Amino acid sequence: MKKLMMVLLALVLVATGAAAWKWESVVGWLHTSRARVDATAAEKDVLGTTAKNGKKILVAYFSWGGNTRAAARAIHEKIGGDIFEIRTETPYPAGYSDTVAQAKKEKAENIHPPLTASVPGIGDYDLILLGYPIWWFVEPMPIRSFLDAHNLDGKTILPFATSGGSSIHESVESLRASAPKADIRDGHLCNVTSSIDAWLGDVEAMAGRR
């Protein structure tokens, strides 16, 4: 009887985990934590650092739960340049369910929420790394707002993302449709930070740092 109970308990745990994974995959969220990490003071609209070789690089990102922010900071620490957090005038709710509801409505109704700031002199950047979580297989609407607010014609953009199960492919195609005159390269999922180094090797070569 004891063994039977243990087997049943294990099956319940597996089923619960599978259901949770399926939800994460469909919604495309990595941000299940309710904790929210504020941007450092240096990231709040403070720009102007030039990459070592004279090429100007911008790491711009949107993050809700902190995972994309962590990836952006890791990338910025390795590649240098400027870093800019994309923030909405009205912050998303702290609660996961409330944020899901709001983000789902924005996607369904194609709502581009107003942002707190834009990047001054974005035309001066040679390379833009654009980060975001995957929400319903594509980029969140604040990223669309970012594209609306800036002239990115002819700019080289490298997307990076965090995801609970979805690939980055659909979001890259969505970005290309939203900014057809930008040179948007294939993206990279940064769920595992150890994968960033190899990817950045290609980024650095593209920026002319090798």
Backbone as a chain_set.jsonl record, in Angstrom:
{"seq": "MKKLMMVLLALVLVATGAAAWKWESVVGWLHTSRARVDATAAEKDVLGTTAKNGKKILVAYFSWGGNTRAAARAIHEKIGGDIFEIRTETPYPAGYSDTVAQAKKEKAENIHPPLTASVPGIGDYDLILLGYPIWWFVEPMPIRSFLDAHNLDGKTILPFATSGGSSIHESVESLRASAPKADIRDGHLCNVTSSIDAWLGDVEAMAGRR", "coords": {"N": [[0.831, -1.207, 0.0], [1.94, 1.208, 0.801], [3.897, 1.567, -1.163], [2.244, 1.82, -3.383], [0.923, 4.223, -2.81], [3.081, 5.974, -2.96], [3.745, 5.773, -5.647], [1.42, 6.786, -6.835], [1.517, 9.407, -5.846], [3.839, 10.318, -7.093], [3.008, 10.256, -9.754], [1.038, 12.228, -9.715], [2.604, 14.478, -9.181], [4.188, 14.553, -11.487], [2.214, 14.948, -13.442], [1.229, 17.432, -12.645], [3.503, 19.013, -12.99], [3.819, 18.73, -15.763], [1.513, 19.997, -16.707], [1.959, 22.602, -15.834], [4.258, 23.188, -17.3], [3.224, 23.089, -19.869], [1.499, 25.296, -19.843], [3.372, 27.339, -19.5], [4.697, 27.055, -21.916], [2.758, 27.633, -23.874], [1.962, 30.251, -23.261], [4.418, 31.41, -23.247], [6.178, 32.468, -21.315], [8.884, 33.215, -19.187], [8.927, 34.453, -16.861], [7.888, 33.755, -14.063], [8.197, 34.46, -11.492], [7.164, 36.63, -8.859], [8.702, 38.605, -7.964], [10.175, 41.756, -8.575], [12.733, 43.423, -10.203], [14.324, 46.433, -9.876], [15.66, 48.757, -12.264], [19.075, 49.728, -12.351], [20.422, 52.894, -11.308], [22.149, 53.8, -13.237], [21.119, 52.777, -15.549], [18.856, 54.145, -16.158], [17.878, 55.918, -18.519], [20.431, 56.899, -19.025], [22.907, 57.474, -21.145], [25.606, 57.23, -23.566], [28.115, 56.063, -23.483], [30.84, 54.857, -25.324], [31.719, 52.118, -27.373], [34.78, 50.207, -27.179], [36.218, 50.143, -29.587], [35.382, 52.326, -30.955], [33.061, 51.892, -32.289], [29.606, 52.279, -31.881], [27.523, 50.747, -29.628], [24.359, 49.591, -28.632], [22.507, 48.231, -26.017], [19.328, 47.472, -25.664], [16.426, 46.853, -23.785], [13.418, 45.171, -22.682], [11.884, 44.185, -19.689], [9.977, 42.189, -17.488], [9.782, 40.394, -15.176], [12.456, 40.214, -14.486], [14.244, 38.409, -15.639], [14.978, 38.834, -18.339], [16.222, 41.243, -17.962], [18.442, 40.463, -16.452], [19.803, 38.94, -18.37], [20.324, 40.944, -20.252], [22.021, 42.631, -18.81], [24.173, 40.912, -18.429], [25.02, 40.574, -21.052], [25.67, 43.238, -21.698], [27.739, 43.684, -19.892], [29.717, 42.098, -20.98], [30.029, 42.962, -23.637], [30.019, 45.704, -23.688], [29.396, 49.189, -24.537], [26.269, 51.015, -24.6], [23.467, 50.862, -22.326], [19.971, 50.453, -22.097], [16.877, 50.583, -20.578], [13.709, 49.643, -21.589], [10.788, 51.059, -20.684], [7.41, 51.183, -19.63], [4.977, 53.836, -19.427], [2.857, 53.384, -17.685], [3.369, 51.062, -15.348], [3.498, 47.469, -15.618], [1.308, 45.207, -13.823], [2.314, 43.88, -10.596], [1.543, 41.328, -10.014], [1.425, 38.065, -11.431], [-0.814, 36.868, -12.807], [-2.45, 39.106, -13.293], [-0.802, 40.58, -14.952], [-0.575, 38.841, -17.122], [-3.22, 38.948, -18.082], [-3.416, 41.672, -18.842], [-1.364, 41.883, -20.765], [-2.237, 40.051, -22.638], [-4.569, 41.267, -23.559], [-3.459, 43.58, -24.707], [-2.03, 42.469, -26.831], [-4.089, 41.231, -28.322], [-5.595, 43.431, -29.093], [-3.793, 44.993, -30.359], [-2.393, 47.02, -28.962], [-0.111, 49.542, -28.312], [1.716, 50.353, -25.735], [2.422, 53.544, -24.191], [5.77, 54.773, -23.708], [8.238, 55.566, -21.173], [10.475, 56.942, -21.978], [12.639, 57.735, -24.771], [15.424, 56.724, -26.853], [17.993, 58.95, -27.07], [19.597, 60.217, -29.979], [19.669, 57.826, -31.464], [20.301, 57.21, -34.018], [23.035, 57.278, -34.17], [24.084, 54.88, -33.425], [25.834, 51.891, -34.204], [25.194, 49.254, -33.908], [22.501, 47.485, -32.564], [21.336, 45.73, -29.862], [18.537, 44.018, -29.053], [16.413, 43.226, -26.496], [13.992, 41.016, -24.926], [11.227, 39.339, -23.246], [9.569, 36.34, -24.387], [6.287, 36.52, -25.246], [3.382, 34.852, -25.758], [4.519, 33.688, -28.043], [5.657, 35.785, -29.468], [7.23, 39.076, -29.483], [6.771, 41.319, -26.654], [4.264, 43.957, -26.439], [5.403, 46.49, -25.601], [7.832, 46.452, -26.959], [7.048, 46.843, -29.565], [6.207, 49.439, -29.246], [8.657, 50.661, -28.797], [9.857, 50.307, -31.294], [8.151, 51.921, -32.762], [8.832, 54.422, -31.777], [11.347, 55.071, -32.669], [13.545, 55.748, -35.377], [14.691, 53.251, -37.199], [15.677, 52.594, -39.627], [17.847, 50.945, -41.788], [19.465, 50.175, -39.696], [21.42, 47.749, -37.912], [20.099, 45.146, -36.164], [20.116, 42.986, -33.449], [18.228, 40.6, -32.093], [17.535, 39.371, -28.774], [16.305, 37.047, -26.376], [14.266, 35.819, -23.616], [12.581, 32.857, -22.609], [9.81, 30.726, -21.808], [9.51, 28.35, -23.095], [8.937, 28.682, -25.761], [10.309, 29.258, -29.073], [12.549, 31.745, -30.489], [12.023, 32.441, -33.014], [9.482, 33.222, -34.226], [9.099, 35.725, -33.093], [11.212, 37.174, -34.158], [10.538, 37.257, -36.862], [8.236, 38.756, -36.583], [9.315, 41.186, -35.683], [10.721, 41.912, -37.972], [8.637, 42.386, -39.707], [7.505, 44.581, -38.473], [9.507, 46.48, -38.551], [10.52, 46.947, -41.343], [12.605, 48.128, -42.787], [14.879, 47.906, -41.344], [17.868, 46.074, -40.592], [17.396, 43.197, -39.448], [18.714, 40.66, -37.703], [18.986, 37.038, -37.225], [17.753, 35.804, -34.116], [18.684, 35.218, -30.621], [18.19, 32.934, -27.991], [18.404, 33.486, -24.584], [18.1, 31.87, -22.338], [19.828, 30.203, -20.998], [22.572, 31.397, -19.54], [25.172, 30.722, -20.078], [25.294, 30.295, -22.754], [25.627, 32.668, -23.931], [28.204, 33.639, -24.42], [29.351, 32.387, -26.763], [27.598, 33.291, -28.708], [27.995, 36.054, -28.513], [30.521, 36.212, -29.532], [30.139, 36.17, -32.282], [28.676, 38.52, -32.459], [30.552, 40.452, -31.681], [32.385, 40.217, -33.742], [30.824, 41.129, -35.814], [30.555, 43.738, -35.065], [33.018, 44.668, -35.584], [35.115, 44.228, -33.838], [37.128, 42.443, -33.876]], "CA": [[0.0, 0.0, 0.0], [2.837, 2.372, 0.874], [4.507, 1.748, -2.479], [1.199, 2.303, -4.269], [0.714, 5.629, -2.514], [4.236, 6.719, -3.465], [3.631, 5.811, -7.108], [0.345, 7.728, -7.155], [2.015, 10.755, -5.565], [4.789, 10.666, -8.144], [2.243, 10.536, -10.965], [0.406, 13.533, -9.536], [3.632, 15.508, -9.325], [4.568, 14.624, -12.892], [1.107, 15.562, -14.173], [1.204, 18.852, -12.289], [4.637, 19.655, -13.655], [3.556, 18.773, -17.198], [0.51, 21.039, -16.949], [2.616, 23.902, -15.657], [5.162, 23.402, -18.433], [2.409, 23.386, -21.04], [1.052, 26.688, -19.719], [4.516, 28.201, -19.766], [5.036, 26.988, -23.33], [1.737, 28.305, -24.661], [2.021, 31.683, -22.998], [5.752, 31.85, -23.626], [6.739, 33.301, -20.249], [9.862, 32.692, -18.244], [8.845, 35.301, -15.679], [6.869, 33.295, -13.13], [8.44, 35.064, -10.183], [6.475, 37.892, -8.601], [9.695, 39.613, -7.588], [10.542, 42.664, -9.644], [14.028, 44.034, -9.947], [14.404, 47.76, -10.46], [16.871, 49.072, -13.011], [20.034, 50.54, -11.613], [20.366, 54.309, -11.688], [22.931, 53.988, -14.453], [20.361, 52.32, -16.701], [17.673, 54.969, -16.336], [18.038, 56.972, -19.518], [21.799, 57.416, -19.017], [23.575, 56.914, -22.303], [26.745, 58.01, -24.022], [29.363, 55.307, -23.468], [31.197, 54.35, -26.64], [32.466, 50.854, -27.34], [36.219, 50.43, -27.168], [36.787, 50.33, -30.908], [34.767, 53.47, -31.592], [31.727, 51.512, -32.737], [28.625, 52.499, -30.83], [26.64, 49.598, -29.424], [23.282, 49.81, -27.682], [21.721, 47.103, -25.521], [18.022, 47.968, -25.226], [15.653, 45.672, -23.381], [12.229, 45.247, -21.846], [11.822, 43.041, -18.777], [8.931, 42.269, -16.457], [10.134, 39.702, -13.94], [13.871, 40.347, -14.173], [15.095, 37.467, -16.352], [15.563, 39.494, -19.508], [17.138, 42.255, -17.432], [19.686, 39.777, -16.083], [20.486, 38.6, -19.618], [20.809, 42.192, -20.852], [23.178, 43.094, -18.039], [25.295, 40.012, -18.714], [25.485, 40.918, -22.392], [26.302, 44.557, -21.623], [29.015, 43.562, -19.177], [30.695, 41.45, -21.834], [30.252, 43.618, -24.921], [30.174, 47.144, -23.513], [28.414, 50.05, -25.173], [25.267, 51.634, -23.742], [22.341, 50.007, -21.965], [18.759, 51.243, -21.958], [15.705, 49.784, -20.257], [12.441, 50.069, -22.172], [9.812, 51.046, -19.591], [6.115, 51.758, -19.975], [4.538, 54.896, -18.522], [2.091, 52.689, -16.647], [4.023, 49.765, -15.155], [2.659, 46.279, -15.568], [1.047, 44.791, -12.44], [3.307, 42.996, -9.975], [1.018, 39.966, -10.019], [1.577, 37.333, -12.688], [-2.104, 36.705, -13.488], [-2.896, 40.417, -13.768], [0.05, 40.95, -16.082], [-1.001, 37.991, -18.239], [-4.474, 39.489, -18.609], [-3.156, 42.942, -19.516], [-0.548, 41.648, -21.954], [-3.076, 39.351, -23.608], [-5.455, 42.292, -24.127], [-2.643, 44.435, -25.575], [-1.721, 41.733, -28.062], [-5.313, 41.016, -29.091], [-6.097, 44.707, -29.615], [-2.649, 45.692, -30.96], [-2.138, 48.224, -28.17], [1.301, 49.843, -28.108], [1.688, 51.229, -24.565], [3.408, 54.636, -24.192], [7.003, 54.524, -22.966], [8.69, 56.685, -20.348], [11.562, 57.684, -22.627], [13.214, 57.183, -25.992], [16.887, 56.778, -26.873], [18.473, 60.099, -27.841], [20.683, 59.945, -30.909], [19.739, 56.401, -31.802], [20.911, 57.097, -35.338], [24.493, 57.196, -34.065], [24.513, 53.528, -33.037], [26.176, 50.979, -35.291], [24.634, 47.937, -33.633], [21.514, 47.513, -31.482], [20.899, 44.435, -29.351], [17.198, 44.28, -28.547], [16.029, 42.093, -25.662], [12.613, 40.955, -24.456], [10.691, 38.003, -23.017], [8.615, 35.883, -25.386], [4.905, 36.46, -24.752], [2.553, 34.28, -26.818], [5.366, 33.362, -29.187], [6.249, 36.965, -30.096], [7.735, 40.1, -28.568], [5.715, 42.081, -25.969], [3.878, 45.196, -27.106], [6.343, 47.6, -25.397], [8.863, 46.42, -27.996], [6.44, 47.521, -30.711], [6.255, 50.874, -28.924], [10.053, 51.069, -28.999], [10.056, 50.421, -32.74], [7.391, 53.101, -33.207], [9.429, 55.663, -31.279], [12.7, 55.282, -33.19], [13.818, 55.467, -36.786], [15.711, 52.214, -37.226], [15.965, 52.26, -41.02], [19.247, 50.663, -42.069], [20.196, 49.769, -38.497], [21.585, 46.322, -37.655], [19.476, 44.815, -34.88], [20.247, 41.6, -33.041], [17.303, 40.314, -31.001], [17.785, 38.293, -27.819], [15.07, 36.876, -25.623], [14.105, 34.734, -22.651], [11.334, 32.188, -22.946], [9.436, 29.573, -20.999], [9.355, 27.163, -23.914], [8.822, 29.042, -27.175], [11.528, 29.69, -29.742], [12.591, 33.18, -30.765], [11.847, 32.615, -34.463], [8.292, 33.996, -34.593], [9.275, 37.119, -32.681], [12.122, 37.807, -35.112], [9.739, 37.541, -38.055], [7.344, 39.854, -36.214], [10.129, 42.401, -35.679], [11.026, 42.26, -39.362], [7.421, 42.958, -40.286], [7.261, 45.878, -37.845], [10.579, 47.401, -38.945], [10.996, 46.301, -42.576], [13.804, 48.753, -43.356], [16.019, 47.603, -40.477], [18.547, 44.796, -40.857], [17.168, 42.419, -38.229], [19.359, 39.353, -37.84], [18.397, 35.954, -36.45], [17.896, 36.084, -32.689], [19.307, 34.239, -29.724], [17.544, 32.728, -26.701], [19.385, 33.587, -23.5], [17.63, 31.179, -21.134], [21.04, 29.707, -20.339], [23.533, 32.495, -19.729], [26.438, 30.207, -20.593], [25.255, 30.297, -24.217], [25.807, 34.04, -24.408], [29.58, 33.89, -24.855], [29.565, 32.001, -28.158], [26.808, 34.205, -29.53], [28.634, 37.361, -28.516], [31.68, 36.156, -30.424], [29.656, 36.606, -33.601], [28.282, 39.918, -32.34], [31.768, 41.267, -31.644], [32.958, 40.202, -35.1], [29.97, 41.986, -36.615], [30.808, 45.114, -34.658], [34.354, 45.038, -36.002], [36.019, 44.254, -32.694], [38.135, 41.39, -34.042]], "C": [[0.87, 1.264, 0.0], [3.474, 2.649, -0.476], [3.499, 2.308, -3.471], [0.951, 3.792, -4.076], [1.852, 6.486, -3.069], [4.175, 6.85, -4.988], [2.574, 6.82, -7.534], [0.788, 9.172, -6.936], [2.965, 11.217, -6.649], [4.073, 11.02, -9.436], [1.565, 11.896, -10.902], [1.401, 14.654, -9.751], [4.046, 15.679, -10.775], [3.495, 15.32, -13.712], [1.029, 17.051, -13.913], [2.311, 19.612, -12.988], [4.409, 19.779, -15.147], [2.56, 19.86, -17.538], [1.126, 22.414, -16.837], [3.523, 24.21, -16.837], [4.379, 23.774, -19.677], [1.933, 24.826, -21.01], [2.182, 27.644, -20.036], [4.835, 28.218, -21.259], [4.048, 27.766, -24.174], [1.834, 29.806, -24.486], [3.375, 32.242, -23.373], [6.419, 32.717, -22.588], [7.818, 32.532, -19.505], [9.655, 33.342, -16.894], [7.736, 34.865, -14.73], [7.04, 33.914, -11.751], [7.682, 36.371, -10.049], [7.477, 38.999, -8.273], [10.036, 40.464, -8.798], [11.811, 43.394, -9.264], [14.071, 45.388, -10.628], [15.704, 47.927, -11.234], [17.798, 49.886, -12.122], [19.937, 51.973, -12.111], [21.082, 54.55, -13.005], [22.162, 53.594, -15.7], [19.179, 53.229, -17.014], [17.976, 56.168, -17.226], [19.432, 57.613, -19.505], [22.561, 56.722, -20.139], [24.819, 57.734, -22.623], [28.067, 57.284, -23.998], [29.629, 54.734, -24.848], [31.991, 53.063, -26.498], [33.942, 51.124, -27.6], [36.798, 50.733, -28.545], [36.194, 51.528, -31.643], [33.413, 53.171, -32.19], [30.752, 51.72, -31.587], [27.625, 51.344, -30.793], [25.606, 49.948, -28.373], [22.637, 48.476, -27.32], [20.425, 47.689, -24.969], [17.144, 46.771, -24.897], [14.399, 46.066, -22.622], [12.188, 43.998, -20.979], [10.698, 43.253, -17.778], [9.403, 41.643, -15.15], [11.601, 39.739, -13.58], [14.786, 39.435, -14.961], [15.754, 38.089, -17.578], [16.529, 40.584, -19.071], [18.48, 41.621, -17.073], [20.485, 39.411, -17.329], [21.082, 39.846, -20.258], [22.045, 42.701, -20.125], [24.394, 42.219, -18.29], [25.888, 40.319, -20.084], [26.234, 42.251, -22.369], [27.657, 44.496, -20.939], [30.099, 42.987, -20.077], [31.043, 42.272, -23.077], [30.43, 45.129, -24.807], [29.096, 47.931, -24.228], [27.467, 50.661, -24.159], [24.174, 50.627, -23.419], [21.144, 50.887, -21.627], [17.596, 50.314, -21.663], [14.463, 50.421, -20.85], [11.373, 49.936, -21.087], [8.529, 51.734, -20.043], [5.73, 52.831, -18.96], [3.715, 54.332, -17.368], [2.699, 51.315, -16.466], [3.019, 48.615, -15.186], [2.429, 45.894, -14.105], [2.156, 43.888, -11.912], [2.854, 41.549, -10.017], [1.078, 39.326, -11.395], [0.268, 37.273, -13.468], [-2.608, 38.025, -14.056], [-2.089, 40.871, -14.98], [-0.299, 40.13, -17.314], [-2.253, 38.56, -18.895], [-4.236, 40.776, -19.393], [-2.394, 42.723, -20.816], [-1.355, 40.946, -23.045], [-4.011, 40.338, -24.315], [-4.673, 43.188, -25.1], [-2.344, 43.744, -26.901], [-2.958, 41.593, -28.94], [-5.788, 42.297, -29.769], [-4.995, 45.562, -30.244], [-2.392, 47.036, -30.282], [-0.639, 48.384, -27.959], [1.399, 50.819, -26.936], [2.748, 52.328, -24.638], [4.604, 54.303, -23.3], [7.414, 55.769, -22.189], [9.725, 57.548, -21.063], [11.954, 57.003, -23.927], [14.729, 57.331, -25.922], [17.328, 57.981, -27.693], [19.614, 59.691, -28.767], [20.793, 58.5, -31.327], [20.364, 56.186, -33.18], [22.419, 56.948, -35.308], [24.989, 55.787, -33.775], [24.756, 52.666, -34.272], [25.488, 49.626, -35.141], [23.705, 48.04, -32.436], [21.133, 46.087, -31.12], [19.587, 44.666, -28.601], [16.67, 43.058, -27.805], [14.61, 42.172, -25.134], [12.268, 39.518, -24.059], [9.76, 37.626, -24.167], [7.241, 35.765, -24.731], [4.02, 36.004, -25.906], [3.323, 34.21, -28.13], [6.02, 34.564, -29.867], [6.739, 37.947, -29.033], [6.576, 40.816, -27.88], [5.442, 43.403, -26.68], [4.778, 46.394, -26.785], [7.492, 47.612, -26.416], [8.329, 47.071, -29.268], [6.459, 49.034, -30.489], [7.653, 51.427, -29.148], [10.34, 51.247, -30.485], [9.328, 51.634, -33.3], [8.148, 54.395, -32.921], [10.775, 55.992, -31.908], [12.768, 54.961, -34.678], [14.992, 54.499, -36.865], [16.048, 51.782, -38.652], [17.474, 52.076, -41.213], [20.059, 50.202, -40.882], [20.293, 48.242, -38.411], [21.078, 46.021, -36.253], [19.622, 43.319, -34.632], [19.297, 41.339, -31.875], [17.863, 39.242, -30.063], [16.579, 38.227, -26.892], [15.226, 35.812, -24.547], [12.719, 34.15, -22.875], [11.086, 31.008, -22.022], [9.258, 28.317, -21.813], [9.274, 27.454, -25.395], [10.183, 29.397, -27.753], [11.459, 31.19, -29.982], [12.188, 33.478, -32.21], [10.664, 33.504, -34.806], [8.435, 35.467, -34.214], [10.2, 37.853, -33.644], [11.378, 38.165, -36.394], [8.775, 38.698, -37.803], [8.089, 41.183, -36.214], [10.427, 42.86, -37.105], [9.82, 42.878, -40.057], [7.157, 44.356, -39.743], [8.296, 46.922, -38.249], [11.234, 46.881, -40.224], [12.268, 46.894, -43.171], [15.036, 48.584, -42.465], [16.602, 46.251, -40.875], [18.467, 43.956, -39.581], [17.683, 41.0, -38.444], [18.601, 38.302, -37.029], [18.701, 36.167, -34.974], [18.53, 34.955, -31.909], [18.506, 34.155, -28.431], [18.603, 32.686, -25.61], [18.883, 32.94, -22.221], [18.788, 30.64, -20.31], [22.136, 30.728, -20.586], [24.872, 32.002, -20.277], [26.47, 30.201, -22.12], [25.565, 31.672, -24.796], [27.189, 34.251, -25.007], [29.798, 33.577, -26.332], [28.819, 32.937, -29.094], [27.474, 35.561, -29.63], [29.906, 37.378, -29.348], [31.308, 36.61, -31.816], [29.276, 38.078, -33.581], [29.505, 40.819, -32.403], [32.419, 41.321, -33.022], [32.155, 41.14, -36.001], [30.225, 43.46, -36.309], [32.216, 45.575, -35.036], [35.351, 45.064, -34.891], [37.04, 43.132, -32.759], [38.968, 41.667, -35.284]], "O": [[0.585, 2.242, -0.692], [3.587, 3.8, -0.896], [3.833, 3.158, -4.297], [0.79, 4.535, -5.044], [1.623, 7.582, -3.583], [4.507, 7.895, -5.547], [2.781, 7.606, -8.459], [0.477, 10.054, -7.738], [2.913, 12.369, -7.079], [4.462, 11.955, -10.136], [1.516, 12.626, -11.891], [1.103, 15.651, -10.408], [4.235, 16.799, -11.248], [3.791, 16.163, -14.559], [0.796, 17.842, -14.827], [2.101, 20.707, -13.511], [4.754, 20.797, -15.747], [2.722, 20.569, -18.531], [0.848, 23.295, -17.651], [3.564, 25.34, -17.322], [4.786, 24.644, -20.447], [1.957, 25.509, -22.033], [1.994, 28.633, -20.743], [5.199, 29.258, -21.809], [4.445, 28.484, -25.092], [1.792, 30.552, -25.465], [3.486, 33.401, -23.77], [7.166, 33.628, -22.945], [7.672, 31.341, -19.23], [10.152, 32.845, -15.883], [6.729, 35.562, -14.613], [6.118, 33.889, -10.937], [7.569, 37.133, -11.009], [7.14, 40.183, -8.301], [10.17, 39.954, -9.91], [11.947, 43.914, -8.156], [13.874, 45.476, -11.84], [16.721, 47.316, -10.903], [17.352, 50.636, -11.253], [19.429, 52.23, -13.203], [20.673, 55.399, -13.797], [22.508, 54.027, -16.799], [18.559, 53.075, -18.067], [18.284, 57.263, -16.757], [19.586, 58.756, -19.936], [22.822, 55.52, -20.076], [25.056, 58.789, -22.034], [29.068, 57.836, -24.454], [28.724, 54.181, -25.474], [32.833, 52.937, -25.609], [34.303, 52.151, -28.175], [37.76, 51.492, -28.661], [36.471, 51.727, -32.826], [32.684, 54.091, -32.563], [31.051, 51.37, -30.445], [26.98, 51.019, -31.79], [25.934, 50.533, -27.341], [22.268, 47.692, -28.194], [20.43, 48.331, -23.919], [17.118, 45.789, -25.64], [14.321, 47.132, -22.011], [12.424, 42.89, -21.46], [10.492, 44.362, -17.284], [9.417, 42.314, -14.118], [11.971, 39.337, -12.477], [15.998, 39.649, -14.965], [16.944, 37.892, -17.821], [17.54, 40.824, -19.731], [19.534, 42.188, -17.362], [21.708, 39.555, -17.346], [22.21, 39.816, -20.75], [23.003, 43.15, -20.755], [25.518, 42.716, -18.357], [27.107, 40.323, -20.256], [27.309, 42.372, -22.955], [28.604, 45.168, -21.349], [31.269, 43.348, -19.952], [32.192, 42.286, -23.52], [30.936, 45.764, -25.732], [28.012, 47.413, -24.497], [27.818, 50.811, -22.988], [23.977, 49.656, -24.15], [21.274, 51.918, -20.968], [17.35, 49.365, -22.408], [14.2, 51.605, -20.635], [11.086, 48.832, -20.625], [8.566, 52.741, -20.751], [6.101, 52.754, -17.789], [3.862, 54.753, -16.221], [2.561, 50.468, -17.35], [1.852, 48.774, -14.827], [3.248, 46.211, -13.242], [2.848, 43.218, -12.679], [3.682, 40.639, -10.051], [0.811, 39.978, -12.404], [0.24, 37.589, -14.658], [-3.133, 38.065, -15.169], [-2.627, 41.468, -15.912], [-0.32, 40.656, -18.426], [-2.335, 38.644, -20.121], [-4.785, 40.954, -20.481], [-2.732, 43.306, -21.847], [-1.173, 41.217, -24.232], [-4.216, 40.249, -25.526], [-5.163, 43.515, -26.181], [-2.399, 44.366, -27.962], [-2.895, 41.807, -30.151], [-6.317, 42.261, -30.88], [-5.23, 46.712, -30.615], [-2.201, 48.054, -30.946], [0.026, 47.466, -27.48], [1.182, 52.015, -27.129], [3.861, 52.076, -25.099], [4.465, 53.639, -22.273], [6.992, 56.881, -22.506], [9.841, 58.742, -20.788], [11.636, 55.835, -24.15], [15.251, 57.992, -25.024], [17.066, 58.032, -28.894], [20.489, 58.914, -28.384], [21.897, 57.994, -31.526], [20.89, 55.112, -33.471], [23.024, 56.539, -36.299], [26.188, 55.523, -33.869], [23.999, 52.704, -35.242], [25.231, 48.939, -36.129], [24.07, 48.614, -31.409], [20.663, 45.327, -31.967], [19.542, 45.423, -27.631], [16.498, 41.99, -28.392], [14.082, 43.263, -24.917], [12.941, 38.581, -24.488], [9.224, 38.503, -24.845], [7.058, 35.004, -23.781], [3.92, 36.693, -26.922], [2.833, 34.621, -29.183], [6.855, 34.386, -30.753], [6.667, 37.671, -27.835], [5.495, 40.915, -28.46], [6.282, 43.904, -27.427], [4.915, 47.267, -27.642], [8.057, 48.668, -26.701], [9.063, 47.768, -29.969], [6.695, 49.808, -31.417], [7.808, 52.546, -29.637], [10.984, 52.214, -30.89], [9.829, 52.3, -34.206], [8.115, 55.338, -33.712], [11.296, 57.088, -31.701], [12.131, 54.025, -35.162], [16.139, 54.876, -36.629], [16.639, 50.722, -38.857], [18.269, 52.942, -40.847], [21.234, 49.866, -41.036], [19.361, 47.532, -38.791], [21.571, 46.579, -35.273], [19.294, 42.496, -35.487], [19.545, 41.818, -30.769], [18.569, 38.33, -30.492], [15.913, 39.235, -26.654], [16.169, 35.021, -24.554], [11.795, 34.856, -23.279], [12.018, 30.377, -21.522], [8.88, 27.287, -21.255], [9.517, 26.566, -26.212], [11.098, 29.785, -27.026], [10.44, 31.827, -29.714], [12.032, 34.64, -32.584], [10.806, 34.443, -35.589], [7.951, 36.348, -34.925], [9.992, 39.035, -33.917], [11.567, 39.249, -36.946], [8.526, 39.516, -38.689], [7.564, 42.192, -36.687], [10.387, 44.054, -37.402], [9.959, 43.775, -40.889], [6.648, 45.219, -40.459], [7.996, 48.116, -38.284], [12.377, 46.425, -40.193], [12.94, 46.242, -43.97], [16.117, 49.068, -42.802], [15.907, 45.397, -41.426], [19.365, 44.003, -38.74], [17.153, 40.246, -39.26], [17.7, 38.624, -36.254], [19.776, 36.651, -34.619], [18.863, 33.898, -32.446], [18.178, 35.181, -27.836], [19.578, 31.94, -25.704], [19.204, 33.407, -21.128], [18.736, 30.623, -19.08], [22.58, 30.904, -21.72], [25.622, 32.776, -20.872], [27.542, 30.114, -22.718], [25.744, 31.82, -26.005], [27.331, 34.967, -25.998], [30.357, 34.39, -27.069], [29.336, 33.33, -30.14], [27.518, 36.157, -30.706], [30.328, 38.435, -29.818], [32.057, 37.343, -32.462], [29.513, 38.803, -34.547], [29.497, 41.835, -33.099], [32.945, 42.36, -33.421], [32.715, 41.849, -36.837], [30.123, 44.316, -37.187], [32.566, 46.737, -34.832], [36.328, 45.811, -34.945], [37.751, 42.893, -31.783], [39.874, 40.897, -35.605]]}, "num_chains": 1, "name": "protein.A"}
